[in-house]
Amino acid sequence: MNYFSDADKLRAKFDGRVAGYLYTNYPIKKISWFRVGGSAELLFKPKDLTDLKKFMHIKPSNVPVTILGGASNTLIRDNGIPGVVIVLDREFNYIKQTAVDRIECGAAVPSKKVSNFALKNNLGGLSFLNTIPGTFGGAVKMNSGAYGAEVADILISAKFIDHKGNEFESNLSDICYGYRSSNISDDMICISATIRGSIANREEIIQEINRYKKHRDSAQPIKERTGGSTFKNPINIKAWELIRDAGCSGLSSGDAVISRLHTNFIINKGNATAYDIELLGEKIKKRVKVKTGIDLEWEIRRIGNGPKVEL
Ligand SMILES: Cc1cc2nc3c(=O)[nH]c(=O)nc-3n(C[C@H](O)[C@H](O)[C@H](O)COP(=O)(O)OP(=O)(O)OC[C@H]3O[C@@H](n4cnc5c(N)ncnc54)[C@H](O)[C@@H]3O)c2cc1C
């Protein structure tokens, strides 16, 4: 694994000034769904909101910041992430009902937990979150969705911390959402969000969740080391069909392979590196482009340093 030799110097800038955990050269693969990637030069888990604000306030402006949730949509490259990686912890893992049809959730809450909370409170329209891995903060940024619904359909507002430690709130209308994308900039840290559900029949919600779970179990490799859909679906076309029809199913790169269950999922079957996974993705892109003329766009976020992928 890579090693940032100045990591202790970076840590010294914050030692004794913040209350949360600071880890130098943290092996970030531990939290990544793919189980690949180098180290974070400095990982910070703020104790609470005040601590996060303070950290951002004292952080020198030339130190890059990366925010990670469950790293279920992210490929961390093999030479790691320079600067600071922030992971929100327990204080940001809360849910509360704020009105009969409204829920406020901290950004570190798993999306699945949001759906389960909604079920408990007879709120419909949130079942799609049940099968999406990762945190709600990541879902707000990515406009995550499934089964015909996405975060943009349920969000009322979200709170953020900016690169100077200032807190502000954006309403849905302030955020520009697209398919699995938003204009939330990479240095904005989502700390919480308020969402809307609709009063619904408990039995119907249970049936919906069970239907989604059943579909997932049969159609996607959800227990494997993966990053979810590798590529976005082009308009009116399924990426997995393009990949299948381009004859990519048998492609591999080291231990990075294409899932047998779903051709748009790449799996680390053991000792794949981030390079292997990215290389396999680029091989797929190239073959689909040659066969169909369509340029697939990565849905998985690729971050950090690593060898340049060249075909
Ligand atoms: C098996 C599997 C199935 C999946 N199925 C789906 C699916 O059906 N639909 C779907 O949309 N996605 C799916 N995904 C992708 C992924 O689960 C979602 O995008 C998820 O919402 C990402 O959350 P995360 O916390 O893991 O984000 P991460 O991967 O940690 O981060 C994703 C992006 O969000 C940013 N981010 C994370 N937290 C915050 C925060 N608090 N504030 C600001 N920015 C933040 C990161 O910087 C990064 O840019 C799947 C993934 C897997 C592994």
The ligand as a Tripos MOL2 file, in Angstrom:
@<TRIPOS>MOLECULE
LIG
   53    58     1     0     0
SMALL
NO_CHARGES

@<TRIPOS>ATOM
      1 C1        -24.5130   -3.6480   -4.7830 C.3       1 LIG1
      2 C2        -24.7640   -2.2090   -5.0920 C.ar      1 LIG1
      3 C3        -25.9870   -1.8070   -5.5970 C.ar      1 LIG1
      4 C4        -26.2350   -0.4610   -5.8870 C.ar      1 LIG1
      5 N1        -27.4520   -0.1010   -6.3670 N.ar      1 LIG1
      6 C5        -27.7190    1.1990   -6.6210 C.ar      1 LIG1
      7 C6        -29.0040    1.6040   -7.0970 C.ar      1 LIG1
      8 O1        -29.9070    0.8140   -7.3040 O.2       1 LIG1
      9 N2        -29.2090    2.9110   -7.3380 N.ar      1 LIG1
     10 C7        -28.2440    3.8440   -7.1290 C.ar      1 LIG1
     11 O2        -28.4860    5.0290   -7.3620 O.2       1 LIG1
     12 N3        -27.0140    3.4930   -6.6710 N.ar      1 LIG1
     13 C8        -26.7380    2.2050   -6.4090 C.ar      1 LIG1
     14 N4        -25.4990    1.8550   -5.9380 N.ar      1 LIG1
     15 C9        -24.4800    2.8850   -5.7560 C.3       1 LIG1
     16 C10       -24.4360    3.4810   -4.3390 C.3       1 LIG1
     17 O3        -24.8990    2.5590   -3.4000 O.3       1 LIG1
     18 C11       -25.2460    4.7700   -4.2170 C.3       1 LIG1
     19 O4        -24.8150    5.7480   -5.1230 O.3       1 LIG1
     20 C12       -25.1410    5.3270   -2.7670 C.3       1 LIG1
     21 O5        -26.1730    6.2440   -2.5230 O.3       1 LIG1
     22 C13       -23.7920    5.9610   -2.4940 C.3       1 LIG1
     23 O6        -23.7030    6.2130   -1.1230 O.3       1 LIG1
     24 P1        -22.2830    6.1300   -0.3740 P.3       1 LIG1
     25 O7        -22.4780    6.6610    0.9910 O.co2     1 LIG1
     26 O8        -21.7120    4.7640   -0.4660 O.co2     1 LIG1
     27 O9        -21.4510    7.1620   -1.2750 O.3       1 LIG1
     28 P2        -19.8850    7.1250   -1.5700 P.3       1 LIG1
     29 O10       -19.5850    6.0450   -2.5530 O.co2     1 LIG1
     30 O11       -19.1160    7.1600   -0.3130 O.co2     1 LIG1
     31 O12       -19.7440    8.5410   -2.3050 O.3       1 LIG1
     32 C14       -20.3810    8.7670   -3.5230 C.3       1 LIG1
     33 C15       -20.2340   10.2630   -3.8540 C.3       1 LIG1
     34 O13       -20.9410   11.0190   -2.8900 O.3       1 LIG1
     35 C16       -20.0660   11.8890   -2.1850 C.3       1 LIG1
     36 N5        -20.4950   11.9030   -0.7880 N.ar      1 LIG1
     37 C17       -20.6090   10.8620    0.0780 C.ar      1 LIG1
     38 N6        -21.0810   11.2990    1.2620 N.ar      1 LIG1
     39 C18       -21.2640   12.6370    1.1430 C.ar      1 LIG1
     40 C19       -21.7090   13.6700    2.0120 C.ar      1 LIG1
     41 N7        -22.0670   13.4230    3.2770 N.pl3     1 LIG1
     42 N8        -21.7300   14.9460    1.5470 N.ar      1 LIG1
     43 C20       -21.3710   15.2390    0.2880 C.ar      1 LIG1
     44 N9        -20.9270   14.3210   -0.5850 N.ar      1 LIG1
     45 C21       -20.8820   13.0310   -0.1680 C.ar      1 LIG1
     46 C22       -18.6670   11.3300   -2.3740 C.3       1 LIG1
     47 O14       -17.6880   12.3360   -2.2920 O.3       1 LIG1
     48 C23       -18.7830   10.7360   -3.7820 C.3       1 LIG1
     49 O15       -18.6200   11.7600   -4.7190 O.3       1 LIG1
     50 C24       -25.2320    0.5170   -5.6550 C.ar      1 LIG1
     51 C25       -23.9890    0.1000   -5.1300 C.ar      1 LIG1
     52 C26       -23.7590   -1.2230   -4.8450 C.ar      1 LIG1
     53 C27       -22.4300   -1.6220   -4.2710 C.3       1 LIG1
@<TRIPOS>BOND
     1     1     2 1
     2     2     3 ar
     3     2    52 ar
     4     3     4 ar
     5     4     5 ar
     6     4    50 ar
     7     5     6 ar
     8     6     7 ar
     9     6    13 1
    10     7     8 2
    11     7     9 ar
    12     9    10 ar
    13    10    11 2
    14    10    12 ar
    15    12    13 ar
    16    13    14 ar
    17    14    15 1
    18    14    50 ar
    19    15    16 1
    20    16    17 1
    21    16    18 1
    22    18    19 1
    23    18    20 1
    24    20    21 1
    25    20    22 1
    26    22    23 1
    27    23    24 1
    28    24    25 2
    29    24    26 1
    30    24    27 1
    31    27    28 1
    32    28    29 2
    33    28    30 1
    34    28    31 1
    35    31    32 1
    36    32    33 1
    37    33    34 1
    38    33    48 1
    39    34    35 1
    40    35    36 1
    41    35    46 1
    42    36    37 ar
    43    36    45 ar
    44    37    38 ar
    45    38    39 ar
    46    39    40 ar
    47    39    45 ar
    48    40    41 1
    49    40    42 ar
    50    42    43 ar
    51    43    44 ar
    52    44    45 ar
    53    46    47 1
    54    46    48 1
    55    48    49 1
    56    50    51 ar
    57    51    52 ar
    58    52    53 1
@<TRIPOS>SUBSTRUCTURE
     1 LIG1         1 GROUP 0 **** ****
